[in-house]
Amino acid sequence: MKKYYDADVDWSHIAGKTVAVIGYGSQGRAQAANLRDSGLAVIVGVRPGRSFEAASCDGFSTMPVADAVRKADILAMLVPDESAAEIFRRDMLPWLHDGQTLVFAHGFNIHYGQIVPPPNVDVVMVAPKGVGPQVRRLYLEDSGVASLVAVHQDVTGSAKQTALAFAKGIGSARSVIMESTFADETETDLFGEQTVICGGVVNLMKAAYDTLVAAGYEPEMAYYECMHELKLVVDLLYEGGFTKMHDSVSKTAGYGGLTRGPRVVGPKTRAAMQEILAEIQSGAFAREWLLENQVNRPQYTALVRQEKESELERVGTAVRRIISDGK
């Protein structure tokens, strides 16, 4: 994987250009602020509502998406995956013109063919490997979140240079910019979300909590052991990998994890991961999610409600309140 740093990026490819940030959620707000602080002219394209008001309060020139498209040289698509295609077709496509650059923060809609750009614009990806607040916080600390960059369509001959400069503008060149593809970013991102970050770890915690409670242990104890303390270990892993974790935890914990962990995540789990990856690679998951959105997300809404109303969530709320009150 090719890597780029601050000295590798030619800022002239983006200097003096106007960037339209389309959408003003977590990533939109962070990237707009970073790009402005890096010296670029930034406008925000968003429909009337809370996001419009927030962008205006933050001092941005805020306008309907179509107006932003007509005025900008670079268009940063920072709207949710599930609504991006409709916004693109309705509010952007009719007003795109020669020489513009479309910047995506995630490859989903391009990779799965939900957005088909016209042939007269550059299409690139700058995907920060962190949530919006982290993108902003690290920038303010003179650091940055690493980003993946990729080129889908290079009309001008300088699409890659524009992507690298955009990544520099949000702070990523202070950390590292890594070259990838829309396909690789999309498939690995979805896989990580489903098997680890939002899926595997969450369900592992729930199963461990249920096991302890069913065995008669106090719910608060189960919460502390199976959920609350996870942050301590994740911080160690983030800072120094498995080495720092094993150097920091007790030998009892390390031995137990090394010898028992493979029994929890064994052959059946690995087989399930292969199936999930195949669903992502084939587009089956994307089709399922897009259809779920077409019928107003009934399964997603029910599952989220079930999580919010669970005993584990009630216990967690109580524990967090106790911790907060004690500070």
Solvent accessible surface area in square Angstrom, and as a share of the most:
residue,aa,sasa,rsa
1,M,144,0.64
2,K,124,0.53
3,K,100,0.43
4,Y,17,0.06
5,Y,106,0.40
6,D,69,0.36
7,A,106,0.82
8,D,78,0.41
9,V,15,0.09
10,D,76,0.39
11,W,68,0.24
12,S,78,0.50
13,H,54,0.24
14,I,0,0.00
15,A,48,0.37
16,G,84,0.81
17,K,74,0.31
18,T,33,0.19
19,V,0,0.00
20,A,0,0.00
21,V,0,0.00
22,I,0,0.00
23,G,7,0.07
24,Y,13,0.05
25,G,43,0.41
26,S,68,0.44
27,Q,42,0.18
28,G,0,0.00
29,R,118,0.43
30,A,5,0.04
31,Q,1,0.00
32,A,0,0.00
33,A,12,0.10
34,N,0,0.00
35,L,0,0.00
36,R,91,0.33
37,D,77,0.40
38,S,36,0.23
39,G,64,0.62
40,L,9,0.04
41,A,58,0.45
42,V,14,0.08
43,I,20,0.10
44,V,0,0.00
45,G,0,0.00
46,V,14,0.08
47,R,181,0.66
48,P,111,0.70
49,G,38,0.36
50,R,216,0.79
51,S,42,0.27
52,F,56,0.23
53,E,107,0.48
54,A,29,0.22
55,A,0,0.00
56,S,52,0.33
57,C,117,0.70
58,D,43,0.22
59,G,57,0.55
60,F,13,0.05
61,S,63,0.40
62,T,24,0.14
63,M,19,0.08
64,P,69,0.43
65,V,14,0.08
66,A,18,0.14
67,D,43,0.22
68,A,0,0.00
69,V,0,0.00
70,R,113,0.41
71,K,131,0.56
72,A,1,0.01
73,D,59,0.31
74,I,2,0.01
75,L,0,0.00
76,A,1,0.01
77,M,8,0.04
78,L,20,0.10
79,V,24,0.14
80,P,79,0.50
81,D,41,0.21
82,E,65,0.29
83,S,35,0.23
84,A,4,0.03
85,A,12,0.09
86,E,98,0.44
87,I,29,0.15
88,F,2,0.01
89,R,137,0.50
90,R,119,0.44
91,D,28,0.15
92,M,0,0.00
93,L,70,0.35
94,P,84,0.53
95,W,88,0.31
96,L,19,0.10
97,H,80,0.36
98,D,108,0.56
99,G,45,0.43
100,Q,2,0.01
101,T,7,0.04
102,L,0,0.00
103,V,3,0.02
104,F,9,0.04
105,A,24,0.18
106,H,35,0.16
107,G,0,0.00
108,F,3,0.01
109,N,7,0.04
110,I,12,0.06
111,H,58,0.26
112,Y,37,0.14
113,G,44,0.42
114,Q,58,0.26
115,I,4,0.02
116,V,112,0.65
117,P,15,0.10
118,P,26,0.17
119,P,115,0.72
120,N,43,0.22
121,V,0,0.00
122,D,1,0.01
123,V,0,0.00
124,V,0,0.00
125,M,0,0.00
126,V,1,0.01
127,A,3,0.02
128,P,16,0.10
129,K,93,0.39
130,G,19,0.19
131,V,101,0.58
132,G,1,0.01
133,P,90,0.57
134,Q,42,0.19
135,V,2,0.01
136,R,61,0.22
137,R,121,0.44
138,L,28,0.14
139,Y,18,0.07
140,L,112,0.56
141,E,100,0.45
142,D,117,0.61
143,S,42,0.27
144,G,6,0.05
145,V,9,0.05
146,A,21,0.17
147,S,0,0.00
148,L,17,0.08
149,V,2,0.01
150,A,3,0.02
151,V,61,0.35
152,H,91,0.41
153,Q,44,0.19
154,D,74,0.38
155,V,73,0.42
156,T,69,0.40
157,G,56,0.54
158,S,30,0.19
159,A,0,0.00
160,K,56,0.24
161,Q,68,0.30
162,T,4,0.02
163,A,1,0.00
164,L,12,0.06
165,A,0,0.00
166,F,1,0.00
167,A,0,0.00
168,K,51,0.22
169,G,0,0.00
170,I,3,0.01
171,G,1,0.01
172,S,1,0.01
173,A,3,0.02
174,R,104,0.38
175,S,41,0.27
176,V,26,0.15
177,I,0,0.00
178,M,36,0.16
179,E,59,0.26
180,S,20,0.13
181,T,67,0.39
182,F,13,0.06
183,A,34,0.27
184,D,79,0.41
185,E,5,0.02
186,T,0,0.00
187,E,29,0.13
188,T,89,0.52
189,D,35,0.18
190,L,11,0.06
191,F,51,0.21
192,G,19,0.18
193,E,61,0.27
194,Q,49,0.22
195,T,10,0.06
196,V,72,0.41
197,I,119,0.60
198,C,88,0.53
199,G,14,0.14
200,G,30,0.29
201,V,45,0.26
202,V,42,0.24
203,N,84,0.43
204,L,86,0.43
205,M,27,0.12
206,K,58,0.24
207,A,57,0.44
208,A,39,0.31
209,Y,5,0.02
210,D,83,0.43
211,T,90,0.52
212,L,53,0.26
213,V,42,0.24
214,A,93,0.72
215,A,72,0.56
216,G,67,0.65
217,Y,116,0.44
218,E,105,0.47
219,P,36,0.22
220,E,75,0.33
221,M,111,0.50
222,A,0,0.00
223,Y,7,0.03
224,Y,74,0.28
225,E,104,0.47
226,C,22,0.13
227,M,58,0.26
228,H,70,0.31
229,E,72,0.32
230,L,62,0.31
231,K,132,0.56
232,L,109,0.54
233,V,47,0.27
234,V,73,0.42
235,D,52,0.27
236,L,36,0.18
237,L,61,0.30
238,Y,169,0.64
239,E,110,0.49
240,G,34,0.33
241,G,30,0.29
242,F,152,0.63
243,T,97,0.56
244,K,78,0.33
245,M,36,0.16
246,H,56,0.25
247,D,111,0.58
248,S,61,0.39
249,V,37,0.21
250,S,65,0.42
251,K,164,0.69
252,T,114,0.66
253,A,56,0.43
254,G,9,0.08
255,Y,143,0.55
256,G,26,0.25
257,G,45,0.43
258,L,116,0.57
259,T,51,0.30
260,R,129,0.47
261,G,29,0.28
262,P,81,0.51
263,R,182,0.66
264,V,88,0.51
265,V,55,0.32
266,G,11,0.11
267,P,118,0.74
268,K,182,0.77
269,T,48,0.28
270,R,156,0.57
271,A,52,0.40
272,A,42,0.32
273,M,52,0.23
274,Q,123,0.55
275,E,110,0.49
276,I,46,0.23
277,L,50,0.25
278,A,54,0.42
279,E,84,0.38
280,I,0,0.00
281,Q,100,0.45
282,S,72,0.46
283,G,6,0.06
284,A,34,0.27
285,F,53,0.22
286,A,2,0.02
287,R,135,0.49
288,E,104,0.47
289,W,50,0.18
290,L,31,0.15
291,L,109,0.54
292,E,21,0.09
293,N,28,0.14
294,Q,139,0.62
295,V,98,0.56
296,N,126,0.65
297,R,83,0.30
298,P,74,0.47
299,Q,102,0.45
300,Y,109,0.42
301,T,63,0.36
302,A,48,0.37
303,L,95,0.47
304,V,46,0.27
305,R,125,0.46
306,Q,124,0.55
307,E,75,0.34
308,K,138,0.58
309,E,107,0.48
310,S,37,0.24
311,E,74,0.33
312,L,20,0.10
313,E,63,0.28
314,R,146,0.53
315,V,17,0.10
316,G,0,0.00
317,T,54,0.31
318,A,37,0.29
319,V,1,0.01
320,R,102,0.37
321,R,138,0.50
322,I,111,0.56
323,I,50,0.25
324,S,70,0.45
325,D,110,0.57
326,G,68,0.65
327,K,195,0.83
